[in-house]
């Protein structure tokens, strides 16, 4: 049975994501339900949570599919396909122009059969705990640069960004970070200039250098790759960004870290 995901499902949903090796926390699940109460869905089978999928709408221009998970005992029953069809129906009813997601190898064929097309690869990079020796200038905090972010991302995701908390800011650049279940997550980071991006990312990492970190990037964005390498990051996961619907005009050259596979 497909039904809306509710707050009481969060412990079971988190158990699914953690067992899959993902980095989301119960707070991430709570945020998705708060921002998208009518488009976070699940399949319930024999009184347990068998599968999930979420649709986070970033204005009418774009929506993002995330948290597509199936309990190991319920795989190969077509539950993920049913949930994706359901969230696409929601997007269609709302007049969403483009729906995107970041697909694992296991999910890629499912999405392709439903009409998603490849856009470009995306990667998750990890940094192990290690000190940063060089001094850093003070970095201000405040609201993200929403205008810059819209140009980079291709849609207005201001509500999502506001719910991630205060941003680290320089003139023409911002970065956000949050805790994860396996490592802290850095992103999004959007900047007009790679030098500013490097300074922000280094400052964020230095604030908790004793912890492991993840960031997600476009491997085709050479400047982002160089910054990640210089700070000790290395790739650990490889996914494919896919699209259903119209293409979106975005500025990938401004993106030095993404918001996360569940939100773009």
Secondary structure, 3 states (H helix, E strand, C coil): CEEECCHHHHHHHHHHHHHCCCCCCHHHHHHHHHHCCCCEEEEEECCEEEEEEEEEEECCCEEEEEEEEECHHHCCCCHHHHHHHHHHHHHHHCCCCEEEEEECHHHHHHHHHCCCEEEEEEEEEEECCCCCCCCCCCCEEECCCHHHHHHHHCCCCHHHHHCCCCEEEECCEEEEEECCCCCEEEEEEEECCHHHHHHHHHHHHHHCCCCCEEEEECCCCHHHHHHHHHCCCEEEEEEEEEEEECCCCCCHHHEEECCCCCCC
